[in-house]
Amino acid sequence: MKATLTLFALAGFFVWANAQSTGIPRQEIPADYGYIVKIGQQMPDIELMLTDGTTITTDDLKGKVVMLQFTASWCGVCRREMPHIENEIWQKHKNNEDFVLIGIDMDEPLETVKKFAAKMEITYPLALDPGGKIFYTFAAKGAGVTRNVIINREGKIVYMTRLFKEEEFNEMKEVINLLLEN
């Protein structure tokens, strides 16, 4: 029992030390955020179908810094956040081959998603999520849709947001910058 506790303590220390060495803030995710994934967890295997018909898998994202933005056209908070994502993240990093940003639209048909992107004037790629299958790989049933998940080059979840909170959003931008610098 003592050896097991020591191993857990050492593992925790190494996770903390790695986060500190990259400058990424240690994040505690409140239970009311509704995530079923955890910081430090390997990104779940997913397959994304973009609105242009391109398919992207978890394997395609390996070695890249990834931002998954969960959204829907009916979501008011999403609509408030998306111009910030477009202008402050996508426009800054879209030409960086080590960065991927994909908006994942929850359970809406292709034409609705395309109209939503045009109306919001976003140019980053959007993926379809029929039935919320991808969303519910990351969040609990009944959880709200406005959220972002940041994944490092090793495929581990390193930062997660919920709703659109300026301080959290700014910290997320800094995490992306730090990951791209390392």
PEDASUL-V933253 format. One record per helix or strand of 2 or more residues. SS is the DSSP state (alpha for helix, beta for strand). FROM is the first residue (numbers start at 1). LEN is the number of residues. Records with the same first field share a line. If there is no record, write none. Layout:
# PEDASUL-V933253
SS->FROM-LEN  FROM-LEN
This chain:
# PEDASUL-V933253
alpha->2-21  31-3  58-4  76-18  110-11  130-3  135-4  166-16
beta->47-4  55-3  65-7  99-8  125-5  147-5  156-7
